[in-house]
């Protein structure tokens, strides 16, 4: 059965990685409570600038930042919409102020994807 995936790329100041991890753990627990199938947060390990495109270029990475790549998996887009509606209404998430996040939310790239190949 094909699943639905929300994907995210964000630049995080390197000295804020631990603060980001703390918020991601909290958010991940909420998403999983409401039915997400997977919640994964990753920090760049082997990510180089490209000539035309790259993860660093996509978020206008600064010298003191690192790239985070994350995804949340759902049964379907409808399931994603149902889960996200509950998550956004949850006080643990609603209380998070974008202005106090340990990253620049304006440079976040995100979108929903239908899977076409799965093993």
N, C-alpha and C positions, 0 to 999 in steps of 0.2 A: 504494500500500500504506500503510495507516494505521500510524503509528509511536506509540511510547510516550514520554512526557516526564516526567521528574522536575523539579519546580519548587521554588525556594527563595526566601525573602525573609528578610533579616537586617538588623539595625541594627549599624552599624560606627562606633565613635568616629572622627570625622573625621581625627584625627591618626594613626589606624591603617590608613588606606586603603592605603598603600603596603605595609605588612606583610601586609594581606589579599590584595593583588594577588600578592605573592610566594608565599603559600601556595596561592592559587587556580591560579597557573601550574603549580606542582608537582603539585597534585591533578589538574588538567586533563590533564596529560601522562600520568598514571597511568590515568585513565579512558579516554583515547583508546587507550593501549597495549592495554587489555583489551577494546576493541571498541565503545566508545561512538561514535555517529555524529557528535555535536556536543557541545561543552562551551562554554558561554557565561556570562561574568560581567559584570554591568553595575552602574554606580553611578548613583544618582538624579541627574537633570539638570533635569527639569521635573515635580516631584512635590510637590503641595501637600496640606496637611491637608484632609480633607473634613468635612462636617457630620455624616454618619452613619458612613462608612467611608472608608478611604484606606490607601495603603501606609504612611505614617508612623504612623497609628493602629494598624495591624495589628501592629507591632513595638514599640509604646509608645515611639516615637522621642523621644530627649532632645535638648536644644538643641545639644549638641556632637557629634551623630551624623548619619550619612547612611544612606540605605537602599541595600542591594545586592539586586539581583534576578538570579537565575541559573537556568539550566536545562541539563539533560543529555538528549540524545535517543538513543533506542534503537530497534531494529527492532520490539520487542514487549515486553510485560511479562516474559515468560519470558527474553528476551534481557537485559533490565534486571537481573533477579534473578541471572542467571549472571555478568554483568559485575560487579555490586556484590559478589557473594560473593568474586570474585577480588581486587577492589580492596581490600576490607576486610581481606583476608589479606596484602596486600602490605606489607612492612615500612616502606615510605615513608609509608604512610597509618596503619598500626597504631601507629607511633611518635608520631603527633600526639596530644598531650594536650589534651583539651577545655578544661582549666583554663588553658592557655597560649595559646589562640586569641586573635586580635586583635579579638574580638567576643564578645557574650554569647550563647552557644549555646542558652541556655534560652529566648531570645526568637526563635529561628529558627522560621519556618513552612515546612513542606515537605510534599510529597505527590506521588503518581504520577497521571498523567493519560493517558487514551486520546485520541488525536486523532480528531476527527470531521469536520474540513475541512482540506484541505491543497492548496496550489497549487504 
